[in-house]
Amino acid sequence: MVEQFSRIALLYGEEQLNQIQSMKVIVFGCGGVGSAATEALIRSGVQHIALVDYDVIALSNLNRQLHTTTHNIHHKKIEALKERCLSINPNATIDLFDTFVDEEVAEKLIPHYDAVIDAVDTVSAKEAIIVHALKFKKIIVSSMGMGNRFDPTQVICTTLNKTTYDPLSKMMRYRLRLRGVYDKIPVIFSLETPIKQTHQVSESTVRKQAFPPASAIFVPVSAGLAAAYSVIEQRLKGDSQ
């Protein structure tokens, strides 16, 4: 047993640690939720992780995204997160996909991995990820709305059909039903009622850029930890059945 993961073996046992280490997990989105999920996976012993994101690090990311520092502003998020992962476990395999997620990308990438973490915030991308994860019978967990919230103790693992008072969850339920997908899929959800962010920060015609969601480190990181926990638990329960 590698000393680095000896405490995890004490928690799960060596056999289940081996199951964790053999997982191949693809993380879509390397922001607040995705970076925390990735770090939790790598520190838990997962040896093979794929990172999918096309964005670069901005100053506004420093408040919540674990791989961001003042030294890597404007660097690709996937590259910065890979560097952080390898600084924790140099023996890990980290695949990088510098791309926006659409139906074609989801269908192409997902079959090569055992588990999928959806940490993107674009509705069409989330839909594609979920649909193709289910199509290929992969372990899946999807993060719902985490912006405009402050309380990390309100973050839970549940299923999409049990979510309430979250505009993103409502939209996903509607769109997935149009695709014939039942909405009882694993999600990370916050019970906290989001604030209404009404402060305009730019003249952009894109609402998300003009009125970006408020954020702090507490909720996105808690959601990322919960997402990593969810896919590991699904893997261990599946292997034990």
N, C-alpha and C positions, 0 to 999 in steps of 0.2 A: 504493500500500500504506500502511495506517495504521501509523505508527511503533510504536504499542503492540504490534502483532503481527509486527513485522519479524523478530524472532529466531525466531518459529515458522515463518515463511516460509523462513528459511534452513534449517530442519530438514526441512520437508515439501515446500517449493516453493509458489509462489503458487497454482497450480491446486488443489492439495490443501487449502491454507488456505481457498480459496473454498468448497470442499466442506464443510469444518468450519464455516465461518461461516454456511452456509445450513441447517445442521441445526436441527431443532426437537426438543428433548429434554425429556421429562417425568420428573421425579424424585419418586418416591413415598417420603416419609419425610425429614424435615429434622433428623435427629439427628446423631450423630457421623459416620456414614458418608455420609449424604445431604448434610450441609453441606460436607464435604470434596469430594465429587463435584461439587457445584454450583460451588464456587469453582474447582476445576480446569477445569470446562467454560468458565466465564466468562473465566478467564485464558487459555484456549486459543483464544478467539475465537468460541465459540458465541454467537450473537446472540439466540436465542429459547429460553427455558427456562420450563417450568411447574413449580411447587412445590406438592406436595400434602401437607398435614399439618393436624391439628386441635389440636395440643398447644401449650402455652405454655412459655416458658423458666423453668427452675427453677435454684436454686443448685447442685444436684447435676449440672447440665449443663456447668458452667463448666470442668470438667477436660478436656473433649474435643470440644465442639461449637464450631466456628470462629466462628460468628456471635454467640455468647453473651458478654456482659460484665456487670459489676455494674450497668450503666446500663440494661439492657433485661430485667431479671428480671420475669416475669409478662407480658411482651409475647408476641404470637403469633410462633411460630418462623418461619412463612412470611414475615411482614412484616419481621422482623429480617434474614432472609437476603436478601430482595429489596433492602433498603436497602444491605446489604453488596455485593451484586452490582452495583447501580447506582453505587456509589462507585468500583468498579473499571472499569466500562464503562457510562457514562450513556446510551449509545445502544442498549443491549440492551432486549429486550422480555421482561418477567418476568410470567407469568400466575400467579395465586394461587388455590388451591382449599382453602378451610378446611373440611376434611371428613375423616371416617374413611373408609377404603377398604374397599369391599365389591364384590360382583360387579357391581352396577348402576353404581357409580362408575367401576370399571375399564373396563367396556364402553362407557361414555359418553365418557370422556376419551381413552383410548389412540388411537383412530382419527385424532385431530387432530395427532399427533406422529410423528416419524420413528423415534425411539429412546426406550427405556424403561429407567430405572434403578430397580430395586426395592431400597430401603434401609429397608423397614419390618421390624418384628420380630414381627408378628402372623401366625400361620401361615395363617389363612383369607384374610387380605389378600394375602399373598405368592402364595398359590395363585391367587387371582383375577387378580392382575397378570400372572403368568406365562401363564396360560391364555389371557387375552385378547390379550396381546402376540403370542403365537404364532398365535392365530386371525386377527389382522389383519396377520400377516406383518411385524411390526416388529422392529427391532434390540432385543435384550433382554440385560440382565445382571442377575443377582440376587445380593445379598450374603447369604451364609450366616452362621452364628454368629460374632460377633466379641467377645462379652463373655467375661469370665473368662480373658482372654489378655493377654500382655504384650509379645510379641516381634514387631515389625513385619516382620522379615525372613522370617517364615514365611507371609506372605500371598501368595497366587498367583491367577492367572487360570486356571481349568480348566473342566471341565463337571461337572454335578451327579452323573453316574454314576461319577465318579472320586473323589468325596469319601468320607472315612472318619473315624470317631471324632468325629462331630459330631451331637449329637441333633437339631438343626434340619434339617440336610441329610437325615438319615434319615427324619424326618417328612415332609419335602417330597417325597422320592422315593416314599414310600408313597402320599401323597395325590394326587400327579400321576398315578401309575399307575392309580389308581381313576378318574381323569378321562380315561384313555386317552392321556395325554401321555407320550411317551418322555422319559427323563430326561437326554438328552444336550443340555442347554442351558447356555449360558455362565453361570458363577457366579464370584464372588470367595470364596475359601475360605482358611482358616488351617490349616496343617499342625500347628500347636501344639496339644497336648492341653490342654483347658481345665481350670482348677482347679475344685474343688467349693466353691461359695460357701455356707457354712452359718451365716453370721451373720445373725440375724433383726433387722431394723431397725424393724419396725412390727408391730402386732397384726392387720393386714389379713388377711382370709380369702383374698385373691388372692395366690397364691404369689409372683408376680413382684414384688409390692409389699412383701410381708413379707421375701422373700429376693432383693433385686434383684441382677442380675449385677454383678460387680466390673468396673471399667473404668479405663483410662488412655488418654491421647490417642494412643498409638503405633499400636495395631492398627486402631481405627475410621478414623482419618485415612488410614492406608495402604490400607485397603480402599476408601475413597472415591476416592483417587487412581487405584487400579487399576480401579475401575468406570468412571470417566470415560475413562480410557485405552482400556478395552475397547470402549465404544460408538463412540469416534472411530475406532479401528482397524477395527472391523467396518464402519463407514461407508466408510472409504477403500478397504478391500479389496473391498467390494461394488461400489463405483463403478469399480474398476479391472478388474473381471472382465467 
